[in-house]
Amino acid sequence: MARERDPHKLSSPQVYLWRMIVFLVITGFVVAVLFPQIAGAFMANPGLNGLIIFVLLIGIALSIRQVTRLFREISWVNDFRLADPGLEVEKPPVLLAPMAAILRDRIGRMTISTQTMRSLLESIATRLDEARDILRYMTGLLVFLGLLGTFWGLTQTVASVGNIINSLDVGSSDLGVIFEDLKSGLAAPLGGMGTAFSSSLFGLAGSLVLGFLDLQA
């Protein structure tokens, strides 16, 4: 006969952690397949794109930590036994530290007032929301960096186009020379467009990754 499930036992966040891992593995596979194209786009503006990737890696680490830190809290709640007043927990909780302090010197069974329980839950929710706010900020930061690269590249493009127009010798009768000058001058605007689109690509892709991880955390 299957063991009856305890309705009061908190479920493990392991399923959310596995979702994050599977999503990151799929993302890594896509990056590996498109690596030549991604490497070319990265080199269009390695400084800003490198900063975007750095922020993305920090966000991934924080989102994983946000889930893994719950294992200790849930384990403490599930292992907590009101019938054992002398029970010592090897790894005390962090988020539930105020509750652990209240129940540390309990004698037999004890009850917590509704107001105290509400205050404890509000403090725990506040700490969890603070961590999620950091992830949301980093998601917005990735979008901002992508837009910054976009406007930076467009500024370079506009300035380069103006220089090309000013440098063209329209009075020359040799169309071949004019065409060669135009072709060589287009290198700078195209480089600016590469900067704009590559930074936008990395910023938006990074924000999508962090957005999904934030939903799991």
C-alpha positions as CSV (number, residue, x, y, z in Angstrom):
1,M,0.0,0.0,0.0
2,A,1.3,3.4,-0.9
3,R,2.3,5.6,2.1
4,E,-0.2,8.3,2.7
5,R,1.0,11.7,2.0
6,D,1.2,14.2,4.9
7,P,-1.0,17.1,4.1
8,H,0.9,19.4,6.5
9,K,4.3,18.7,4.9
10,L,5.7,21.5,2.7
11,S,6.6,20.4,-0.8
12,S,10.1,20.7,-2.0
13,P,11.1,23.4,-4.5
14,Q,13.1,20.8,-6.4
15,V,10.7,20.8,-9.3
16,Y,11.3,24.6,-9.9
17,L,15.0,24.0,-9.7
18,W,14.8,21.3,-12.3
19,R,12.8,23.6,-14.5
20,M,15.4,26.2,-14.3
21,I,18.2,23.7,-15.0
22,V,16.4,22.3,-18.0
23,F,15.7,25.7,-19.4
24,L,19.3,26.8,-19.0
25,V,20.5,23.5,-20.7
26,I,18.2,24.2,-23.6
27,T,19.4,27.8,-23.8
28,G,23.0,26.6,-23.7
29,F,22.3,24.2,-26.5
30,V,20.8,27.0,-28.7
31,V,23.8,29.1,-28.0
32,A,26.2,26.3,-28.9
33,V,24.3,25.8,-32.2
34,L,24.3,29.5,-33.1
35,F,27.8,30.2,-31.6
36,P,29.4,31.5,-34.9
37,Q,26.7,34.0,-35.4
38,I,26.5,35.0,-31.7
39,A,30.3,35.4,-31.6
40,G,30.2,37.7,-34.6
41,A,27.4,39.8,-33.1
42,F,29.4,39.9,-29.8
43,M,32.5,41.3,-31.5
44,A,30.4,44.2,-32.9
45,N,30.6,45.8,-29.4
46,P,32.6,43.5,-27.0
47,G,32.6,45.9,-24.1
48,L,28.9,46.5,-23.8
49,N,27.9,43.0,-24.8
50,G,30.4,41.6,-22.3
51,L,28.8,43.7,-19.6
52,I,25.3,42.4,-20.6
53,I,26.5,38.8,-20.4
54,F,28.1,39.6,-17.0
55,V,24.9,41.0,-15.6
56,L,23.0,38.0,-17.0
57,L,25.3,35.5,-15.3
58,I,24.9,37.3,-12.0
59,G,21.1,37.2,-12.4
60,I,21.2,33.5,-13.2
61,A,23.3,32.8,-10.0
62,L,20.9,34.9,-7.9
63,S,17.8,33.2,-9.2
64,I,19.2,29.8,-8.5
65,R,20.3,30.8,-5.1
66,Q,16.7,32.2,-4.5
67,V,15.4,28.6,-5.0
68,T,18.1,26.6,-3.3
69,R,17.9,28.8,-0.1
70,L,14.4,27.5,0.4
71,F,15.6,23.9,0.9
72,R,16.9,24.6,4.4
73,E,13.8,26.5,5.4
74,I,11.4,23.8,4.2
75,S,13.5,21.0,5.7
76,W,13.4,22.9,9.0
77,V,9.6,23.2,8.9
78,N,9.1,19.6,8.0
79,D,11.5,18.3,10.6
80,F,10.2,20.5,13.4
81,R,8.4,18.6,16.1
82,L,6.4,20.4,18.8
83,A,6.4,17.2,20.9
84,D,10.2,17.3,21.3
85,P,11.1,20.4,23.3
86,G,14.7,19.5,23.4
87,L,15.2,19.1,19.7
88,E,18.2,20.8,18.3
89,V,18.4,21.6,14.6
90,E,21.8,21.2,12.9
91,K,21.2,23.8,10.3
92,P,18.9,26.6,11.6
93,P,16.8,28.4,9.1
94,V,17.7,31.9,7.7
95,L,14.4,33.2,6.5
96,L,12.5,31.6,9.4
97,A,15.1,32.7,12.0
98,P,12.5,34.8,13.9
99,M,10.1,31.9,14.2
100,A,13.0,29.6,15.2
101,A,14.0,31.9,17.9
102,I,10.5,32.0,19.3
103,L,10.1,28.3,19.3
104,R,13.6,27.4,20.4
105,D,12.7,27.4,24.2
106,R,9.3,25.8,23.8
107,I,8.0,23.5,26.5
108,G,5.8,20.8,25.0
109,R,3.2,22.1,22.7
110,M,2.7,25.8,22.3
111,T,0.7,28.2,20.3
112,I,1.6,31.4,18.5
113,S,-0.9,34.3,18.5
114,T,-2.5,35.3,15.2
115,Q,-0.8,38.7,15.4
116,T,2.6,37.3,15.9
117,M,2.2,34.7,13.1
118,R,1.0,37.5,10.8
119,S,4.1,39.6,11.6
120,L,6.4,36.7,11.0
121,L,4.8,35.8,7.7
122,E,4.9,39.5,6.6
123,S,8.6,39.7,7.5
124,I,9.3,36.5,5.5
125,A,7.3,37.8,2.5
126,T,9.2,41.1,2.6
127,R,12.6,39.3,2.5
128,L,11.5,37.1,-0.4
129,D,10.1,40.1,-2.3
130,E,13.4,42.0,-1.8
131,A,15.3,39.2,-3.5
132,R,12.8,39.0,-6.3
133,D,13.0,42.8,-6.7
134,I,16.7,42.5,-7.3
135,L,16.0,40.0,-10.1
136,R,13.4,42.3,-11.7
137,Y,15.8,45.2,-11.5
138,M,18.5,43.1,-13.3
139,T,16.0,42.2,-15.9
140,G,15.2,45.8,-16.5
141,L,18.9,46.6,-16.5
142,L,19.5,44.1,-19.3
143,V,16.8,45.8,-21.4
144,F,18.3,49.2,-20.6
145,L,21.8,48.1,-21.6
146,G,20.4,46.7,-24.9
147,L,18.6,50.0,-25.6
148,L,21.8,51.9,-24.7
149,G,23.8,50.0,-27.2
150,T,21.0,50.5,-29.8
151,F,21.1,54.3,-29.4
152,W,24.9,54.3,-29.2
153,G,25.1,52.4,-32.5
154,L,22.4,54.6,-34.2
155,T,24.3,57.7,-33.1
156,Q,27.5,56.4,-34.7
157,T,25.5,55.5,-37.8
158,V,24.0,59.0,-38.2
159,A,27.3,60.7,-37.6
160,S,29.1,58.4,-40.1
161,V,26.4,59.0,-42.8
162,G,26.9,62.7,-42.3
163,N,30.6,62.4,-42.8
164,I,30.1,60.3,-45.9
165,I,27.8,62.9,-47.5
166,N,30.2,65.7,-46.7
167,S,33.2,63.9,-48.0
168,L,31.7,63.0,-51.4
169,D,33.1,65.0,-54.3
170,V,30.0,65.3,-56.5
171,G,31.9,67.6,-58.8
172,S,34.2,64.8,-59.9
173,S,33.5,63.3,-63.3
174,D,34.9,60.0,-62.4
175,L,32.0,57.9,-61.1
176,G,34.3,55.1,-60.2
177,V,36.2,57.2,-57.6
178,I,32.9,58.4,-56.2
179,F,31.6,54.9,-55.9
180,E,34.8,53.7,-54.2
181,D,34.6,56.6,-51.7
182,L,31.0,55.8,-51.0
183,K,31.8,52.1,-50.5
184,S,34.7,52.7,-48.1
185,G,32.6,55.3,-46.2
186,L,29.8,52.8,-45.6
187,A,32.0,50.7,-43.3
188,A,31.5,53.0,-40.4
189,P,27.7,53.2,-40.6
190,L,27.4,49.5,-41.0
191,G,29.6,49.1,-37.9
192,G,27.3,51.4,-36.0
193,M,24.3,49.4,-37.0
194,G,26.1,46.2,-35.9
195,T,26.6,47.8,-32.5
196,A,23.0,48.8,-32.3
197,F,21.5,45.5,-33.2
198,S,23.9,43.2,-31.4
199,S,23.5,45.0,-28.1
200,S,19.7,45.0,-28.5
201,L,19.9,41.3,-29.3
202,F,21.9,40.4,-26.2
203,G,19.9,42.7,-23.9
204,L,16.5,41.4,-24.9
205,A,17.6,37.7,-25.0
206,G,19.1,38.1,-21.5
207,S,16.0,39.7,-20.1
208,L,13.9,36.8,-21.5
209,V,16.1,34.3,-19.7
210,L,16.0,36.2,-16.4
211,G,12.3,36.7,-16.8
212,F,11.6,33.0,-17.0
213,L,14.0,32.2,-14.1
214,D,12.2,34.9,-12.0
215,L,8.9,33.2,-12.6
216,Q,10.4,29.9,-11.2
217,A,12.0,31.7,-8.3
